Amino acid sequence: MSNKYLGSNFDDFLAEEGILEECQSIAIKRVLAYQLQKFMQDSQLSKTVMATKLNTSRAALNRLLDPLNTSITLETMIKVVQVTGKRISISIG
């Protein structure tokens, strides 16, 4: 029995299934949401305080913390980076 995916990489499989970009978006958003949640916990910041620091509403912060909601702008990512003191790296390759 031959497996056509044997030796290929997982991205090839996802691309063939037509879900590569969706999976990448969700993965990126999950990492961002996790890191922001961890920063808030480590800094003992409530959602209200964090929303104020990001100059946004609690509802918008909840959407940002939702790992399945992939709607996020570059401007919002930059705000998160500025508030948390972290760096963001984006590469195309």
N, C-alpha and C positions, 0 to 999 in steps of 0.2 A: 504494500500500500504506500503510495507516494503522497507526501504532504507538500503542496506547492509553496507553503510559507517556511519550510525548513531552510534555515540559512539566511532568510531575509530579515530585515529589521522590522520592528513593530510599527514604525512610521509608514512603511510601505503598505502594511496591512490596513492601517487606519485610512490611508489615502485611497486605497482600492475600495474601501467601504464608504468613502465619501464623507468621513467624519474627522479627518485630521485637524482641520482648522478649529472646529468646535472643541475638540479635546484639548488642543493647545490653549485656547482661550480660557477654558475652565481650569486648566492646570495653573496658568498664570494667576488667575483671579483667586484661586484657593490659596496660593502662596502669599499673595498680597494680603488677603483677609486674615490669614493665620498670623502673619508677622505684625499686622496692625493690632490684632487682638492681644498678642503676646506683649507688645509694647505697652498697651493700655494696662494690662495686668501688672507688668513689672513696674510701671510708673504709678500704679494705683489711681488711674484716671477713670472716672465714670464716663458713660456715653455722653452725658450732657456736657461735661468739661471738654471731652475730645471734640465733640461737634463744634463747640465754641472756638477751640483752637484752630479747627479746620475752616472756620467761618461758614458753617453749613448747619442744617437742621439735624435733629436726631433721626428723623425718618431717612434722610440722605445717608447718614452714617450707618444706619441699619442696612441699607442697600449695599453700601460699600463693604460691610462685614459679611454679607451674604455671599458665600463662595460660589453659588450657582448663578448669581446675577452678574453677567459679564459686561454689562453696560458701565463702562468707566472711561472717563476722558483722560487725556494726557495731563490736562490742567489739574485734575483731581489727584492723579498720581504724584505730580510735582508737589502739591500741597502736603500730601502725606509724607513725602520724603523730607520736606522742609521742617515739618512739625516733629517728626521722629528723629531727625538728625542723621538719617541713614542716606545711603546712595542708591541710585537706581542705574542699572546697566541694561542697555538694549542693543542687541546685535541682529543683523540680518545676514544669514549665511546659509 
